[in-house]
Amino acid sequence: MKLSNIFKFLIIVFVLPLLFISCKGPDGKFKLPGGDARKTPADPAKRVEQNIREGKGFRLADSMKSKGSGVFEFASSNGLWKASLDVIDFMPLSSVNYSGGIIVTDWYSENNSPNESIKISIRFLTNELRSDALDVKIFNRECTDSLLNCKFSETSGELSNEIKKEILKKAAIYKKEFDEKSPKRDYKLPKNFGNLGGK
């Protein structure tokens, strides 16, 4: 009993000075945490302006603008990505990561076979529209009594090839539509281009 009281006393003796030291400002005076209400405007908009002016805050929109926020804009114009989401639209999604280039659905089963369900994983190997741009895997789950007693396996049948073909077909349509909407740029060579070699 006495040992625990001595231990508590030692903790208080060593911890309290640390707490008081942390309340000291750079000038050595004790300062309570928080800002001075007299120096902070009451209007939230003016407070935000003051914090930004003093370098105490940042705007999420500005940080997105500085990076160009191109990831999400590009995701909406990427034909393979849009086509993949359209093809598996009937399935619930578990994980979608554009920067990682992967889409994973949740387990899906039709009403007439609740004990058997599938999960689809689509990995993007390139953004180019070609047959080896996607890696489509389909996983099968068969449960006997409940969801606790299940067997998992990867199916290597025609379904993954059919999904890949459908994605590529839709992506080709999206690419054609995107190319028709984007403005044509005619690059003209300079007039003296043939004379650049010194001839």
Secondary structure, 3 states (H helix, E strand, C coil): CHHHHHHHHHHHHHHHHHHHHHCECCCCCECCCCCCCCCCCCCHHHHHHHHHHCCCCCCHHHHHHHHCCHHHHHHHHCHHHHHHHHHCCCCCEEEEECCCCEEEECCECCCCCCCEEEEEEEEECCCCCCCCCEEEEEEEEEECCCCCCEEEEEECCHHHHHHHHHHHHHHHHHHHHHHHHCCCCCCCCCCCHHHCCCC
